[in-house]
Amino acid sequence: MNDILPDESYLWEFFEETVRDWLGSYGYRNIRTPVLEQTDLFVRSIGAATDIVEKEMYTFVDELNGENLALRPEGTAACVRAVIEHNLLYAGPQRLWYWGPMFRHERPQKGRYRQFHQVGVEALGFAGPDVDAEHLVMCARLWRALGLDGIELELNTLGDSDARVRYRARLVQYLQRNEAQLDGDSQRRLHSNPLRVLDSKNPALQDLIAGAPRLADDLDESSIKAFDELQALLRDAGVSYRINPRLVRGLDYYNGAVYEWVSGRLGAQNAVCAGGRYDGLVEQIGGKPAPACGFAMGIERLLVLVKDGSEVPSRVPDVYLVRQGELAERFGARVAEVLRDAGLDVLLHCGGGSFKSQMRKADASGARVAVIVGDDESGAGVVSLKPLREAAQQVRASIDEAIDLIKKSVGRTS
Ligand code: HAM
């Protein structure tokens, strides 16, 4: 779990602003749910035999009422729970988004944390594949807005639940025939969650995995048709993709099209964003049946790429207000508020100190202009202006003149 310090958090703010604009431009509305949910919600939705539920959830018993609670490991289940609880689908399909911390007790490594942050998008009540395509086109637009290239889309379809039952039976037979080659993890998964064996990163298993039966051979007609349509929509929109028949996802609620956006610049934890269709989930956790799909991106992983790829300017004050003298302390504080009323960002010097040391701080702050107030200026109701980023003389000005001059100097028109 990480502290995000000011030298880093300006990147988060840049990201958050970009994301808010982007989501608004597609008509998605924000939903905020608690970080705690009943453990059972995640067991039922993500699946009892998944890594997340088996070994990664932070759970505890609330001593006050005996409830089993969990810090949310992801956002989809909570979002669907809230939509059902507040009957949002009664008003029609919903386009929703959320962001916030998620918690998984994983082995910490580069790009994998125990508290991490996601932006998630869910479209509920839409049968697709038009809305699935919308999600992928949206993602491609966000990568462009963030100045990121080299993020590649991997796509697969899991078919309906009957297709997966048929496939699972064939896969288990195949894995059983080769059980001696399986490692401990895969032997455990063989009966609880055999599709996850295909996800193993163990190099010794890669040949066995390559030779495994393919889910594509068990797919139902309507999933094939929806997947073909989705691909046509992506081609129309100029979004390139690669079919990865081994992509199964680590959460049980998926059916139909699933995907991951991966970057070659992140090492082993290369997925920056992932999602897909989960048509059974709303009913499964107590709502009227409703088709749905969505995705979530890992903010930490994306910001590694943003940091590498582009210069994000951090916000620096327009003005550093230097003040010395008893009268000036009070006058300076009032001037700072008047400048802020005029829309300027002002760092007001606090804590006293010599004129020289205050000017050094003004310079280090990155501000374009120092506004200097001594007892002289305070008596006359004026200020002195010293541009800090260009060679120019200090001038005296009334507060109104100062506001005009500062705005010109920082390139602000109104
Ligand atoms: P997920 O694949 O578990 O899917 O997570 C989505 C993204 O969250 C990953 O691609 C990754 O970028 C980031 N992520 C996951 N775990 C960690 C971690 N320990 N540290 C850092 N980043 C991490 C879901 O969570 C689904 N709820 C996505 C979804 C939404 N499907 C439909 N709607």
Boltz pocket constraint, residues with backbone or C-beta under 6 A from the ligand:
constraints:
  - pocket:
      binder: B
      contacts: [[A, 73], [A, 74], [A, 75], [A, 76], [A, 104], [A, 106], [A, 111], [A, 112], [A, 113], [A, 114], [A, 115], [A, 116], [A, 117], [A, 118], [A, 120], [A, 121], [A, 122], [A, 250], [A, 261], [A, 271], [A, 272], [A, 273], [A, 274], [A, 275], [A, 276], [A, 278], [A, 293], [A, 294], [A, 295], [A, 296], [A, 297], [A, 298], [A, 299], [A, 300], [A, 301]]
      max_distance: 6.0
